[in-house]
Amino acid sequence: MKRYKELKYNRKTYTEQWKIDEILLKEGFQWFLDCEVEDVRLEISHSTLIFNSGTFFNGTWKYGVFRDGVWKYGVWENGVWYNGKWFNGAFKDGIIFDGKFFHGRMEKGEIKGGEFYHMEISKEVKKEEKEPPKVIEPVDNKVPQGEKITTEKMKKYVKSFNDFLNEKKVVVTDIEYDTDGEEVDLPKTLEIEIPSHVEDDEIEDFISDEISNITGFCHKGFAIQGE
């Protein structure tokens, strides 16, 4: 079982488990090392751990963003859930925007969307119709480890919900690969997501790195559709 597929951190992508574990420890996410996961794609942005895809089998999720993936069982203490399939476990607090929830119990928090089947929902849970996430003003503070996180504190530390949803997509064409003479069938066109934290003058460098990350080959140049 492969634990990680990748971790995106400081505009670099890491795939080695030892290096990912080292970064998680450095950034204060040691609790994630105790969780049982498989084929996970992670990201650290604005001092927040983001679960982009993969399977969470068991463990205690302390705090962060679950963008997509499969949750089999475990304890969710706090955070923002955007999408994915929840099969069982205890959702203690947080905000849910979308996803499918089959079994388990939600104790506190807010529901702004999603489909709930046999999930037990406490009366303390606030239910709202799904609406676009609100922009929260950025702050520089990290979440202190071991501090009890309330819903209000969570909204403060997440910075901006739109940072995690509204990624810019660009179409890259005419990619000229450097295969060192090897005949390889590689795509000439790619659609690449640009995270909102990437500045305009950094986009080309980001795309260049992503082409190599996706295909496994270096390149000599490319064009951006519409430019």
PyMOL commands that set and color helices and strands:
alter all, ss='L'
color gray80, all
select helices_A, chain A and resi 17-26+30-34+151-157+161-165+200-215
alter helices_A, ss='H'
color red, helices_A
select strands_A, chain A and resi 4-9+12-14+36-45+48-58+60-61+65-66+70-71+75-76+80-81+85-86+90-91+95-96+100-101+105-106+110-111+115-116+120-121+126-127+168-178+190-194+218-224
alter strands_A, ss='S'
color yellow, strands_A
deselect
rebuild
show_as cartoon
